[in-house]
Amino acid sequence: MKTETNLNPQQDWPEQDGPSQGTARRDWIRLASTASAGAILCLLTGNPKRLYAQSLQGDLGILTAALYLEHEAIAAYQAGAESKLLTPGVLAVAVAFQSDHKYHRDGISGVLKSLGVTPSGPEKKYNFGHLHNQNDILNLARRLEHGAMVAYATLASNIKTTAVLNFGANVLVDEVRHHTILNAALGGKNY
């Protein structure tokens, strides 16, 4: 299968027949993320004192901040999809990225619930500025993905609970992938 690296945001993204390497990687990441979330549940039901001894309060703050970023990304991709400004190929990729963020949101919310914390919901409204064309939407998405990538990398260095760190690391991989694809679509360099 030939992979095109220079995407023009004014054209559709290349269509793929059947499962792509990216789909297989995303499925693996989802499996690893699920296993990491499961590890938290095992820690909680097996020996919660060990988990709490690793600075749970700090990790809860990090998870809450990460949840906000996921809600914001979901809303941004929804705004882009509803704008009717995206070509069908770009829309398909945006929907796939939004699906990743919903998966992250659900994973983070599940971890918070398992720790006895009620996860916050999305804001009632986000201000994404004026979205006049596909490039505006791609630039917004790239900016949010870059911010999430930096935030997850920064937050990861402060996580004390191993299972939470593993989940965050898997989410970071998705954020880097999203940013890299959007940057390439907008003609940016990824090196």
Steps between C-alpha positions, in 0.01 A plus 500: 500500500644835398496769770479863397684737731431843350130560546335809363221619730313627194470140374357189657733292712596176327239229523616164634357160416463271798675538833806722484817486702368801695181312585698201625722730708194681641343166592823398677513832686138459606574150627805627692299790642224265610758276664647801682158607626441139607826510693362789705192298582719205603704728724184638657341164567825328594697746710368858502749610770782460247317719248417773749860504623612617153342850518151431379388861553760628255400242244133590541581861417691390191216273388249781548710736286540230234124444498445870425734474199310199369162676533642801315638287216171312460313831478749641247470200269122519535505869403714415198272215395187711537652791306449323166837647397695171498545285194377142546851356547600762758166456676565125528838565664349763732231252609769236565703747709187599690438130567849473649425795729169346607689183586752703705213684673326175587824345629583799717142524626505129585822534696365802690177314582695197618689732735175641641511830310211626288650605165412845373301537182577723205462876509165627375676692225853529363628799304691374199490831315369535148532194283467622139663217308663160528842651575356687800366172636824312435700778667269492803534122524878519463523769771286296742687177424833677552377641831378156610828341390703747705263475796504119508880496471529752783234336717653155448818608673296573814287184512588276794263205448646255247166393352393863450837574340457207259156623396630858456793377292265318265285810463812705429578269208160584347553873554838487326351300212212746459732801510742342251224423249343846532838669472577305182156583357572869553843476339701511822815303565495218752868487579 
